[in-house]
Amino acid sequence: MTSALDTEEAGAPDAARAGQPAEPEQPTDGWLVRQVKQLVGHWRRSLRFRVVTSTLILGLVVVSIISLTMYRSIADGLIDDRINRAQAESRDLTNDAQARFNSYTGAAAAGELSVFANTVVNSTLKAPAGDDSRYVVFTRSLNNTTDVRIPSEESDDVSLEAVPSSLRQSVSADPTRQSTTTIELARPTHDDVGSDLPGTATTADTVPAVVVGSQVELPSAGTYDIYLIYPMDQEEATLDTISRSFILGALFLIALVSAIAYIVTSMIVTPVRRAAAAAERLSSGHLNERMSARGHDDLALLGQSFNDMADNLQTQIRQLEGLSRVQQRFVSDVSHELRTPLTTIRMAADLLHSSRDEMDPVAGRSAELLHDELDRFEELLADLLEISRYDAGAAVLEQDPVDLFAIVDRVVDSTASIADTRGSEVTIHRQPGQTAVAEVDSRRIERVLRNLVVNAIEHGEGRPVDVWVAADDDAAAVLVVDHGVGLKAGEASLVFNRFWRADPARTRTTGGSGLGLAIAIEDARLHHGWLQAWGEPGEGSRFRLTVPRTAGGQLASSPLPLTPREGDLPRDEA
Protein backbone atom coordinates (compact mmCIF):
# COMPACT_ATOMS: atom_id res chain seq x y z
CA MET A 1 0.00 0.00 0.00
CA THR A 2 1.25 3.49 -0.85
CA SER A 3 -0.16 6.94 -0.10
CA ALA A 4 0.20 9.75 -2.64
CA LEU A 5 -0.28 13.47 -1.98
CA ASP A 6 -2.25 15.60 -4.40
CA THR A 7 -0.52 18.55 -6.01
CA GLU A 8 -0.91 22.11 -4.84
CA GLU A 9 -1.86 22.90 -8.41
CA ALA A 10 -5.17 21.12 -7.87
CA GLY A 11 -6.15 23.80 -5.39
CA ALA A 12 -4.92 26.63 -7.62
CA PRO A 13 -8.13 26.96 -9.62
CA ASP A 14 -10.13 27.37 -6.44
CA ALA A 15 -7.75 30.02 -5.20
CA ALA A 16 -7.91 31.79 -8.53
CA ARG A 17 -11.67 31.67 -8.51
CA ALA A 18 -11.71 33.04 -4.97
CA GLY A 19 -9.73 36.09 -6.10
CA GLN A 20 -11.97 36.86 -9.03
CA PRO A 21 -14.76 39.43 -8.67
CA ALA A 22 -18.21 38.05 -8.34
CA GLU A 23 -20.13 37.74 -11.55
CA PRO A 24 -22.88 40.33 -11.93
CA GLU A 25 -26.35 39.09 -11.24
CA GLN A 26 -28.36 38.24 -14.29
CA PRO A 27 -31.26 40.62 -14.86
CA THR A 28 -34.61 39.24 -13.89
CA ASP A 29 -37.15 38.46 -16.56
CA GLY A 30 -39.49 41.24 -17.54
CA TRP A 31 -43.23 41.18 -17.01
CA LEU A 32 -43.92 40.12 -20.61
CA VAL A 33 -41.40 37.25 -20.43
CA ARG A 34 -42.94 36.00 -17.17
CA GLN A 35 -46.41 36.12 -18.67
CA VAL A 36 -45.25 34.20 -21.75
CA LYS A 37 -43.58 31.57 -19.55
CA GLN A 38 -46.73 31.21 -17.46
CA LEU A 39 -48.82 30.88 -20.62
CA VAL A 40 -46.48 28.24 -22.04
CA GLY A 41 -46.51 26.35 -18.74
CA HIS A 42 -50.31 26.48 -18.63
CA TRP A 43 -50.40 25.25 -22.24
CA ARG A 44 -48.24 22.24 -21.35
CA ARG A 45 -50.15 21.36 -18.18
CA SER A 46 -53.78 21.89 -19.16
CA LEU A 47 -55.47 19.80 -21.85
CA ARG A 48 -58.61 21.92 -21.52
CA PHE A 49 -56.64 25.12 -22.15
CA ARG A 50 -54.98 23.61 -25.24
CA VAL A 51 -58.29 22.42 -26.71
CA VAL A 52 -60.15 25.68 -26.07
CA THR A 53 -57.26 27.83 -27.27
CA SER A 54 -56.77 25.73 -30.41
CA THR A 55 -60.51 25.88 -31.13
CA LEU A 56 -60.52 29.65 -30.59
CA ILE A 57 -57.55 30.22 -32.92
CA LEU A 58 -58.78 27.85 -35.64
CA GLY A 59 -62.31 29.29 -35.39
CA LEU A 60 -60.94 32.81 -35.65
CA VAL A 61 -58.90 31.89 -38.74
CA VAL A 62 -61.79 30.10 -40.48
CA VAL A 63 -64.37 32.77 -39.65
CA SER A 64 -61.97 35.52 -40.73
CA ILE A 65 -61.38 33.85 -44.10
CA ILE A 66 -65.09 33.29 -44.68
CA SER A 67 -66.01 36.80 -43.55
CA LEU A 68 -63.36 38.45 -45.69
CA THR A 69 -64.40 36.42 -48.72
CA MET A 70 -68.08 37.25 -48.30
CA TYR A 71 -67.31 40.91 -47.55
CA ARG A 72 -65.17 41.19 -50.67
CA SER A 73 -67.86 39.57 -52.79
CA ILE A 74 -70.59 41.86 -51.42
CA ALA A 75 -68.38 44.93 -51.81
CA ASP A 76 -67.56 44.05 -55.43
CA GLY A 77 -71.26 43.52 -56.14
CA LEU A 78 -72.25 46.87 -54.62
CA ILE A 79 -69.53 48.71 -56.53
CA ASP A 80 -70.42 47.04 -59.84
CA ASP A 81 -74.11 47.85 -59.32
CA ARG A 82 -73.31 51.48 -58.49
CA ILE A 83 -71.13 51.81 -61.58
CA ASN A 84 -73.87 50.38 -63.81
CA ARG A 85 -76.49 52.72 -62.35
CA ALA A 86 -74.14 55.68 -62.65
CA GLN A 87 -73.41 54.90 -66.29
CA ALA A 88 -77.12 54.57 -67.13
CA GLU A 89 -78.05 57.78 -65.36
CA SER A 90 -75.09 59.62 -66.87
CA ARG A 91 -76.08 58.46 -70.35
CA ASP A 92 -79.63 59.79 -69.92
CA LEU A 93 -78.45 63.13 -68.52
CA THR A 94 -75.85 63.55 -71.26
CA ASN A 95 -78.46 62.83 -73.96
CA ASP A 96 -80.83 65.38 -72.42
CA ALA A 97 -78.08 68.01 -72.33
CA GLN A 98 -77.07 67.27 -75.93
CA ALA A 99 -80.71 67.59 -77.05
CA ARG A 100 -80.99 71.00 -75.38
CA PHE A 101 -77.73 72.17 -76.92
CA ASN A 102 -78.97 71.00 -80.33
CA SER A 103 -82.12 73.12 -79.86
CA TYR A 104 -80.13 76.30 -79.22
CA THR A 105 -81.12 79.04 -81.76
CA GLY A 106 -79.46 82.01 -80.19
CA ALA A 107 -76.46 83.98 -81.27
CA ALA A 108 -73.09 82.29 -81.63
CA ALA A 109 -71.40 84.85 -79.40
CA ALA A 110 -69.59 83.47 -76.37
CA GLY A 111 -71.63 85.51 -73.92
CA GLU A 112 -75.09 84.26 -74.89
CA LEU A 113 -73.82 80.72 -75.41
CA SER A 114 -72.18 80.77 -71.97
CA VAL A 115 -75.45 81.83 -70.34
CA PHE A 116 -77.31 79.05 -72.15
CA ALA A 117 -74.71 76.44 -71.21
CA ASN A 118 -74.90 77.53 -67.56
CA THR A 119 -78.68 77.17 -67.69
CA VAL A 120 -78.44 73.67 -69.18
CA VAL A 121 -75.86 72.52 -66.63
CA ASN A 122 -77.80 73.85 -63.63
CA SER A 123 -81.22 72.68 -64.77
CA THR A 124 -80.34 69.35 -66.38
CA LEU A 125 -77.03 68.01 -65.01
CA LYS A 126 -76.72 69.33 -61.47
CA ALA A 127 -78.62 67.64 -58.64
CA PRO A 128 -81.29 69.62 -56.81
CA ALA A 129 -80.27 71.77 -53.87
CA GLY A 130 -79.44 69.70 -50.80
CA ASP A 131 -78.90 66.53 -52.86
CA ASP A 132 -75.31 65.28 -52.60
CA SER A 133 -75.84 62.13 -54.62
CA ARG A 134 -74.39 63.64 -57.80
CA TYR A 135 -71.83 66.27 -58.76
CA VAL A 136 -71.04 67.65 -62.21
CA VAL A 137 -68.01 69.21 -63.88
CA PHE A 138 -68.58 70.87 -67.30
CA THR A 139 -65.36 71.87 -69.06
CA ARG A 140 -63.76 72.37 -72.45
CA SER A 141 -62.45 69.15 -74.04
CA LEU A 142 -58.74 68.57 -74.50
CA ASN A 143 -59.22 68.15 -78.29
CA ASN A 144 -61.37 71.31 -78.72
CA THR A 145 -59.67 73.73 -81.16
CA THR A 146 -62.43 76.32 -81.70
CA ASP A 147 -61.95 79.98 -80.87
CA VAL A 148 -65.22 80.28 -78.93
CA ARG A 149 -64.63 79.62 -75.27
CA ILE A 150 -67.14 79.45 -72.50
CA PRO A 151 -66.25 79.11 -68.81
CA SER A 152 -66.36 75.77 -67.01
CA GLU A 153 -69.22 74.95 -64.69
CA GLU A 154 -68.78 72.97 -61.46
CA SER A 155 -70.95 71.81 -58.61
CA ASP A 156 -70.31 73.14 -55.14
CA ASP A 157 -67.48 71.46 -53.17
CA VAL A 158 -65.94 69.80 -56.27
CA SER A 159 -63.58 71.05 -58.91
CA LEU A 160 -61.93 69.95 -62.11
CA GLU A 161 -58.98 68.75 -60.03
CA ALA A 162 -61.12 65.88 -58.80
CA VAL A 163 -61.22 64.43 -62.32
CA PRO A 164 -58.16 62.26 -63.10
CA SER A 165 -56.16 63.38 -66.12
CA SER A 166 -56.22 59.81 -67.44
CA LEU A 167 -60.01 59.98 -67.61
CA ARG A 168 -59.95 63.27 -69.51
CA GLN A 169 -57.52 61.80 -72.04
CA SER A 170 -59.72 58.70 -72.41
CA VAL A 171 -62.79 60.83 -73.11
CA SER A 172 -60.91 62.90 -75.69
CA ALA A 173 -59.52 59.77 -77.37
CA ASP A 174 -62.95 58.17 -77.89
CA PRO A 175 -65.78 60.71 -77.64
CA THR A 176 -68.40 58.20 -78.82
CA ARG A 177 -68.44 56.18 -75.60
CA GLN A 178 -68.52 56.76 -71.91
CA SER A 179 -65.37 56.47 -69.82
CA THR A 180 -65.66 55.43 -66.19
CA THR A 181 -63.30 55.27 -63.22
CA THR A 182 -63.42 55.29 -59.43
CA ILE A 183 -61.70 57.86 -57.23
CA GLU A 184 -61.39 58.92 -53.61
CA LEU A 185 -63.41 62.13 -53.53
CA ALA A 186 -62.39 64.70 -50.94
CA ARG A 187 -65.34 66.88 -50.00
CA PRO A 188 -64.93 69.78 -47.58
CA THR A 189 -66.99 69.37 -44.42
CA HIS A 190 -67.78 72.58 -42.53
CA ASP A 191 -67.31 72.61 -38.78
CA ASP A 192 -69.89 75.26 -37.87
CA VAL A 193 -73.26 76.50 -39.05
CA GLY A 194 -71.71 79.75 -40.19
CA SER A 195 -68.89 78.00 -41.95
CA ASP A 196 -69.86 79.50 -45.28
CA LEU A 197 -68.29 82.76 -44.12
CA PRO A 198 -64.80 83.55 -45.36
CA GLY A 199 -62.00 82.22 -43.17
CA THR A 200 -64.12 79.50 -41.53
CA ALA A 201 -62.15 76.27 -40.95
CA THR A 202 -63.17 73.16 -42.85
CA THR A 203 -62.10 69.51 -42.79
CA ALA A 204 -61.83 67.02 -45.66
CA ASP A 205 -64.34 64.19 -45.92
CA THR A 206 -63.03 61.44 -48.21
CA VAL A 207 -65.48 59.03 -49.84
CA PRO A 208 -65.21 56.61 -52.78
CA ALA A 209 -66.93 57.90 -55.93
CA VAL A 210 -67.70 56.85 -59.51
CA VAL A 211 -66.77 59.30 -62.25
CA VAL A 212 -68.44 58.95 -65.68
CA GLY A 213 -67.12 61.11 -68.50
CA SER A 214 -68.69 61.86 -71.88
CA GLN A 215 -68.71 64.61 -74.54
CA VAL A 216 -71.37 66.93 -75.95
CA GLU A 217 -71.23 69.19 -79.03
CA LEU A 218 -72.02 72.88 -78.52
CA PRO A 219 -73.00 75.08 -81.45
CA SER A 220 -70.03 77.21 -82.54
CA ALA A 221 -68.05 76.22 -79.36
CA GLY A 222 -67.05 72.67 -80.29
CA THR A 223 -66.85 69.70 -77.89
CA TYR A 224 -67.11 69.98 -74.11
CA ASP A 225 -66.73 67.26 -71.49
CA ILE A 226 -69.34 66.38 -68.93
CA TYR A 227 -68.05 64.55 -65.84
CA LEU A 228 -70.72 63.23 -63.50
CA ILE A 229 -69.39 62.25 -60.07
CA TYR A 230 -71.46 59.87 -57.93
CA PRO A 231 -70.28 59.53 -54.29
CA MET A 232 -70.82 56.04 -52.88
CA ASP A 233 -72.00 57.15 -49.43
CA GLN A 234 -74.84 54.65 -49.29
CA GLU A 235 -72.64 51.78 -50.44
CA GLU A 236 -70.00 52.69 -47.88
CA ALA A 237 -72.61 52.85 -45.13
CA THR A 238 -73.98 49.50 -46.26
CA LEU A 239 -70.50 47.94 -46.17
CA ASP A 240 -69.90 49.41 -42.70
CA THR A 241 -73.14 47.82 -41.51
CA ILE A 242 -72.22 44.52 -43.12
CA SER A 243 -68.69 44.57 -41.63
CA ARG A 244 -70.07 45.26 -38.14
CA SER A 245 -72.55 42.45 -38.60
CA PHE A 246 -69.79 40.11 -39.72
CA ILE A 247 -67.60 41.07 -36.75
CA LEU A 248 -70.40 40.64 -34.23
CA GLY A 249 -71.46 37.37 -35.85
CA ALA A 250 -67.88 36.09 -35.94
CA LEU A 251 -67.32 36.98 -32.29
CA PHE A 252 -70.57 35.31 -31.29
CA LEU A 253 -69.77 32.22 -33.36
CA ILE A 254 -66.23 31.95 -31.97
CA ALA A 255 -67.51 32.41 -28.43
CA LEU A 256 -70.16 29.76 -29.03
CA VAL A 257 -67.68 27.27 -30.49
CA SER A 258 -65.20 27.95 -27.68
CA ALA A 259 -67.91 27.46 -25.07
CA ILE A 260 -68.92 24.18 -26.70
CA ALA A 261 -65.26 23.09 -26.78
CA TYR A 262 -64.87 24.06 -23.11
CA ILE A 263 -67.98 22.11 -22.09
CA VAL A 264 -67.07 19.04 -24.14
CA THR A 265 -63.47 19.12 -22.94
CA SER A 266 -64.62 19.50 -19.34
CA MET A 267 -66.81 16.44 -19.73
CA ILE A 268 -63.71 14.49 -20.78
CA VAL A 269 -60.94 16.16 -18.79
CA THR A 270 -62.70 16.15 -15.41
CA PRO A 271 -63.00 12.34 -15.22
CA VAL A 272 -59.45 11.98 -16.54
CA ARG A 273 -58.21 14.33 -13.82
CA ARG A 274 -60.09 12.35 -11.22
CA ALA A 275 -58.51 9.19 -12.61
CA ALA A 276 -55.04 10.81 -12.48
CA ALA A 277 -55.60 11.95 -8.88
CA ALA A 278 -56.86 8.49 -7.91
CA ALA A 279 -53.86 6.85 -9.61
CA GLU A 280 -51.50 9.21 -7.78
CA ARG A 281 -53.07 8.38 -4.43
CA LEU A 282 -53.00 4.70 -5.34
CA SER A 283 -49.29 4.89 -6.18
CA SER A 284 -48.59 6.63 -2.84
CA GLY A 285 -49.93 3.62 -0.97
CA HIS A 286 -53.67 4.28 -0.62
CA LEU A 287 -54.70 0.92 -2.04
CA ASN A 288 -58.39 1.45 -1.23
CA GLU A 289 -58.64 4.41 -3.63
CA ARG A 290 -61.36 3.97 -6.29
CA MET A 291 -63.12 6.03 -8.97
CA SER A 292 -66.85 6.64 -9.21
CA ALA A 293 -68.12 4.85 -12.33
CA ARG A 294 -71.71 5.75 -13.21
CA GLY A 295 -73.44 5.14 -16.51
CA HIS A 296 -72.47 3.02 -19.49
CA ASP A 297 -70.41 5.39 -21.67
CA ASP A 298 -66.69 5.28 -22.41
CA LEU A 299 -65.78 7.34 -19.34
CA ALA A 300 -67.75 5.01 -17.12
CA LEU A 301 -65.91 2.11 -18.75
CA LEU A 302 -62.63 3.89 -17.96
CA GLY A 303 -63.63 4.24 -14.30
CA GLN A 304 -64.67 0.62 -14.07
CA SER A 305 -61.45 -0.55 -15.73
CA PHE A 306 -59.43 1.59 -13.32
CA ASN A 307 -61.26 0.14 -10.35
CA ASP A 308 -60.70 -3.41 -11.63
CA MET A 309 -57.00 -2.62 -12.09
CA ALA A 310 -56.84 -1.17 -8.56
CA ASP A 311 -58.52 -4.28 -7.14
CA ASN A 312 -56.04 -6.56 -8.92
CA LEU A 313 -53.09 -4.44 -7.82
CA GLN A 314 -54.30 -4.39 -4.24
CA THR A 315 -54.71 -8.16 -4.23
CA GLN A 316 -51.30 -8.79 -5.78
CA ILE A 317 -49.54 -6.26 -3.56
CA ARG A 318 -51.04 -7.81 -0.46
CA GLN A 319 -50.04 -11.24 -1.68
CA LEU A 320 -46.49 -10.02 -2.34
CA GLU A 321 -46.35 -8.29 1.04
CA GLY A 322 -47.48 -11.47 2.74
CA LEU A 323 -44.98 -13.52 0.75
CA SER A 324 -42.23 -11.01 1.56
CA ARG A 325 -43.05 -11.15 5.26
CA VAL A 326 -42.98 -14.96 5.15
CA GLN A 327 -39.65 -14.88 3.29
CA GLN A 328 -38.14 -12.40 5.72
CA ARG A 329 -39.41 -14.36 8.67
CA PHE A 330 -38.07 -17.57 7.17
CA VAL A 331 -34.59 -16.06 6.59
CA SER A 332 -34.53 -14.60 10.09
CA ASP A 333 -35.74 -17.79 11.77
CA VAL A 334 -33.42 -20.05 9.78
CA SER A 335 -30.46 -17.76 10.44
CA HIS A 336 -31.12 -17.80 14.16
CA GLU A 337 -31.81 -21.51 14.26
CA LEU A 338 -28.55 -22.25 12.46
CA ARG A 339 -26.59 -20.54 15.19
CA THR A 340 -26.80 -23.47 17.61
CA PRO A 341 -25.77 -26.33 15.28
CA LEU A 342 -23.13 -24.06 13.72
CA THR A 343 -21.57 -23.48 17.14
CA THR A 344 -21.36 -27.23 17.72
CA ILE A 345 -19.90 -27.82 14.26
CA ARG A 346 -17.43 -25.00 14.83
CA MET A 347 -16.19 -26.61 18.05
CA ALA A 348 -15.70 -29.96 16.29
CA ALA A 349 -14.04 -28.32 13.29
CA ASP A 350 -11.66 -26.35 15.49
CA LEU A 351 -10.74 -29.55 17.29
CA LEU A 352 -10.06 -31.34 14.01
CA HIS A 353 -8.18 -28.33 12.63
CA SER A 354 -5.89 -28.18 15.66
CA SER A 355 -5.11 -31.91 15.28
CA ARG A 356 -4.61 -31.88 11.50
CA ASP A 357 -0.81 -32.38 11.83
CA GLU A 358 -1.39 -35.78 13.49
CA MET A 359 -3.67 -36.96 10.66
CA ASP A 360 -2.78 -38.39 7.32
CA PRO A 361 -2.44 -35.75 4.56
CA VAL A 362 -5.90 -36.35 3.06
CA ALA A 363 -7.68 -36.05 6.42
CA GLY A 364 -5.57 -33.02 7.39
CA ARG A 365 -6.45 -31.23 4.14
CA SER A 366 -10.11 -32.05 4.69
CA ALA A 367 -9.91 -30.51 8.18
CA GLU A 368 -8.45 -27.32 6.69
CA LEU A 369 -11.15 -27.11 4.02
CA LEU A 370 -13.83 -27.70 6.66
CA HIS A 371 -12.40 -24.90 8.79
CA ASP A 372 -12.26 -22.44 5.84
CA GLU A 373 -15.76 -23.22 4.61
CA LEU A 374 -17.13 -22.83 8.12
CA ASP A 375 -15.63 -19.34 8.12
CA ARG A 376 -17.50 -18.56 4.90
CA PHE A 377 -20.65 -20.08 6.30
CA GLU A 378 -20.43 -17.95 9.41
CA GLU A 379 -19.90 -14.85 7.27
CA LEU A 380 -22.91 -15.75 5.12
CA LEU A 381 -25.00 -16.35 8.21
CA ALA A 382 -23.94 -12.98 9.69
CA ASP A 383 -24.85 -11.25 6.43
CA LEU A 384 -28.23 -12.98 6.34
CA LEU A 385 -28.95 -11.82 9.87
CA GLU A 386 -27.92 -8.28 8.90
CA ILE A 387 -30.19 -8.36 5.82
CA SER A 388 -33.07 -9.64 7.95
CA ARG A 389 -32.60 -6.69 10.32
CA TYR A 390 -32.83 -4.30 7.36
CA ASP A 391 -35.92 -6.08 6.05
CA ALA A 392 -37.54 -5.84 9.47
CA GLY A 393 -36.61 -2.15 9.79
CA ALA A 394 -34.65 -2.84 12.97
CA ALA A 395 -31.28 -1.41 11.84
CA VAL A 396 -30.16 1.66 13.84
CA LEU A 397 -27.22 4.03 13.54
CA GLU A 398 -24.68 5.11 16.13
CA GLN A 399 -23.40 8.30 14.55
CA ASP A 400 -20.38 10.28 15.70
CA PRO A 401 -18.05 12.76 13.95
CA VAL A 402 -15.47 10.59 12.18
CA ASP A 403 -12.71 11.40 9.70
CA LEU A 404 -13.29 9.22 6.63
CA PHE A 405 -9.54 9.22 5.95
CA ALA A 406 -9.02 7.29 9.22
CA ILE A 407 -11.61 4.71 8.16
CA VAL A 408 -10.02 4.38 4.72
CA ASP A 409 -6.59 3.87 6.30
CA ARG A 410 -7.92 1.03 8.48
CA VAL A 411 -9.66 -0.61 5.54
CA VAL A 412 -6.56 -0.47 3.33
CA ASP A 413 -4.37 -1.85 6.13
CA SER A 414 -6.77 -4.73 6.78
CA THR A 415 -6.93 -5.66 3.08
CA ALA A 416 -3.17 -5.39 2.49
CA SER A 417 -2.68 -9.16 2.54
CA ILE A 418 -5.40 -9.65 -0.09
CA ALA A 419 -3.87 -6.92 -2.23
CA ASP A 420 -0.42 -8.52 -1.97
CA THR A 421 -1.85 -11.90 -2.96
CA ARG A 422 -3.60 -10.42 -6.01
CA GLY A 423 -0.64 -8.20 -6.93
CA SER A 424 -2.63 -4.96 -6.70
CA GLU A 425 -1.29 -1.76 -5.20
CA VAL A 426 -3.87 0.30 -3.29
CA THR A 427 -3.19 4.05 -3.28
CA ILE A 428 -4.95 6.65 -1.14
CA HIS A 429 -5.01 10.15 -2.66
CA ARG A 430 -5.09 13.09 -0.28
CA GLN A 431 -3.89 16.67 0.02
CA PRO A 432 -1.65 17.76 2.87
CA GLY A 433 -3.68 18.27 6.03
CA GLN A 434 -6.92 17.34 4.30
CA THR A 435 -9.74 15.89 6.40
CA ALA A 436 -13.23 14.65 5.60
CA VAL A 437 -15.17 14.65 8.87
CA ALA A 438 -18.78 13.47 8.81
CA GLU A 439 -21.31 12.25 11.37
CA VAL A 440 -21.55 8.56 10.49
CA ASP A 441 -21.68 5.10 12.02
CA SER A 442 -18.01 4.20 11.66
CA ARG A 443 -18.65 0.43 11.90
CA ARG A 444 -21.11 0.44 9.01
CA ILE A 445 -19.09 2.86 6.85
CA GLU A 446 -15.96 0.73 7.40
CA ARG A 447 -17.94 -2.36 6.32
CA VAL A 448 -19.08 -0.54 3.16
CA LEU A 449 -15.58 0.60 2.24
CA ARG A 450 -14.09 -2.83 2.97
CA ASN A 451 -16.55 -4.37 0.51
CA LEU A 452 -15.67 -1.77 -2.13
CA VAL A 453 -11.90 -2.16 -1.72
CA VAL A 454 -12.03 -5.98 -1.65
CA ASN A 455 -14.20 -6.06 -4.76
CA ALA A 456 -11.83 -3.65 -6.52
CA ILE A 457 -8.86 -5.87 -5.65
CA GLU A 458 -10.65 -9.07 -6.70
CA HIS A 459 -11.83 -7.65 -10.06
CA GLY A 460 -8.78 -5.43 -10.70
CA GLU A 461 -6.82 -8.13 -12.53
CA GLY A 462 -3.69 -7.29 -10.49
CA ARG A 463 -3.75 -3.65 -11.57
CA PRO A 464 -3.55 -0.67 -9.17
CA VAL A 465 -6.55 0.37 -7.09
CA ASP A 466 -7.03 4.09 -6.31
CA VAL A 467 -9.04 5.57 -3.45
CA TRP A 468 -10.04 9.25 -3.37
CA VAL A 469 -11.62 11.00 -0.38
CA ALA A 470 -13.08 14.51 -0.54
CA ALA A 471 -15.56 16.71 1.27
CA ASP A 472 -17.41 19.98 0.75
CA ASP A 473 -19.77 21.98 2.92
CA ASP A 474 -22.63 19.47 2.71
CA ALA A 475 -21.21 16.05 1.79
CA ALA A 476 -18.23 13.73 2.12
CA ALA A 477 -17.38 11.09 -0.45
CA VAL A 478 -15.08 8.12 -1.02
CA LEU A 479 -14.35 6.93 -4.56
CA VAL A 480 -12.79 3.48 -5.16
CA VAL A 481 -11.42 2.98 -8.69
CA ASP A 482 -10.03 -0.20 -10.20
CA HIS A 483 -8.61 -0.72 -13.69
CA GLY A 484 -9.81 -4.27 -14.27
CA VAL A 485 -12.49 -5.91 -16.37
CA GLY A 486 -15.05 -3.17 -15.74
CA LEU A 487 -18.82 -3.44 -16.02
CA LYS A 488 -20.98 -4.11 -19.04
CA ALA A 489 -23.90 -1.89 -20.02
CA GLY A 490 -26.69 -2.18 -17.46
CA GLU A 491 -24.60 -3.99 -14.83
CA ALA A 492 -24.05 -0.83 -12.75
CA SER A 493 -27.64 -1.09 -11.52
CA LEU A 494 -27.39 -4.84 -10.87
CA VAL A 495 -24.25 -5.02 -8.75
CA PHE A 496 -26.21 -4.16 -5.60
CA ASN A 497 -28.69 -7.02 -6.03
CA ARG A 498 -28.44 -9.88 -3.56
CA PHE A 499 -26.20 -12.77 -4.72
CA TRP A 500 -25.66 -11.13 -8.14
CA ARG A 501 -22.29 -11.76 -9.82
CA ALA A 502 -20.96 -10.18 -13.02
CA ASP A 503 -19.28 -13.46 -14.04
CA PRO A 504 -20.93 -16.57 -12.50
CA ALA A 505 -17.93 -18.64 -13.60
CA ARG A 506 -15.48 -16.51 -11.60
CA THR A 507 -14.10 -18.28 -8.52
CA ARG A 508 -14.38 -16.39 -5.24
CA THR A 509 -10.88 -16.07 -3.85
CA THR A 510 -11.85 -13.90 -0.90
CA GLY A 511 -14.69 -15.98 0.47
CA GLY A 512 -17.45 -13.41 -0.14
CA SER A 513 -21.07 -14.20 0.69
CA GLY A 514 -22.62 -12.43 -2.32
CA LEU A 515 -24.46 -10.04 -0.01
CA GLY A 516 -21.69 -7.50 0.56
CA LEU A 517 -22.86 -4.80 -1.86
CA ALA A 518 -26.51 -5.42 -1.01
CA ILE A 519 -25.71 -4.68 2.65
CA ALA A 520 -23.45 -1.79 1.65
CA ILE A 521 -26.19 0.04 -0.22
CA GLU A 522 -28.56 -0.47 2.72
CA ASP A 523 -25.91 1.05 5.01
CA ALA A 524 -25.61 4.03 2.63
CA ARG A 525 -29.38 4.52 2.54
CA LEU A 526 -29.51 4.33 6.32
CA HIS A 527 -27.17 7.35 6.36
CA HIS A 528 -29.39 9.17 3.73
CA GLY A 529 -26.43 8.75 1.38
CA TRP A 530 -25.65 7.41 -2.06
CA LEU A 531 -23.74 4.34 -3.19
CA GLN A 532 -23.27 4.44 -6.95
CA ALA A 533 -21.37 2.36 -9.51
CA TRP A 534 -19.98 3.03 -12.98
CA GLY A 535 -17.88 0.96 -15.32
CA GLU A 536 -17.11 0.12 -18.92
CA PRO A 537 -15.57 -3.03 -20.36
CA GLY A 538 -11.79 -2.76 -20.33
CA GLU A 539 -11.90 0.63 -18.55
CA GLY A 540 -12.34 -0.63 -15.01
CA SER A 541 -15.08 0.35 -12.59
CA ARG A 542 -15.80 3.06 -10.02
CA PHE A 543 -17.81 2.89 -6.80
CA ARG A 544 -18.65 6.12 -5.00
CA LEU A 545 -20.01 6.43 -1.46
CA THR A 546 -21.46 9.87 -0.60
CA VAL A 547 -22.87 10.72 2.86
CA PRO A 548 -24.10 13.97 4.42
CA ARG A 549 -21.59 15.63 6.72
CA THR A 550 -24.28 16.19 9.36
CA ALA A 551 -26.65 13.50 10.59
CA GLY A 552 -30.00 13.63 8.80
CA GLY A 553 -28.75 16.01 6.10
CA GLN A 554 -29.88 15.87 2.49
CA LEU A 555 -27.59 15.43 -0.49
CA ALA A 556 -27.70 17.56 -3.63
CA SER A 557 -24.33 16.67 -5.16
CA SER A 558 -21.11 14.77 -4.49
CA PRO A 559 -17.64 16.34 -4.14
CA LEU A 560 -16.12 13.61 -6.35
CA PRO A 561 -17.05 12.76 -9.97
CA LEU A 562 -18.43 9.28 -10.56
CA THR A 563 -17.70 9.08 -14.30
CA PRO A 564 -14.90 10.61 -16.39
CA ARG A 565 -17.49 12.76 -18.13
CA GLU A 566 -18.42 14.48 -14.85
CA GLY A 567 -14.92 15.88 -14.33
CA ASP A 568 -11.29 15.05 -13.65
CA LEU A 569 -10.00 13.59 -10.42
CA PRO A 570 -7.32 15.49 -8.48
CA ARG A 571 -3.79 14.77 -9.65
CA ASP A 572 -1.09 13.43 -7.36
CA GLU A 573 1.85 15.44 -6.17
CA ALA A 574 5.07 14.65 -7.97
Summary of the structure (lengths in Angstrom):
residues: 574
radius of gyration: 51.0
end to end distance: 17.4
largest distance: 170.2
contacts: 1611
relative contact order: 0.08
helix: 53%
strand: 17%
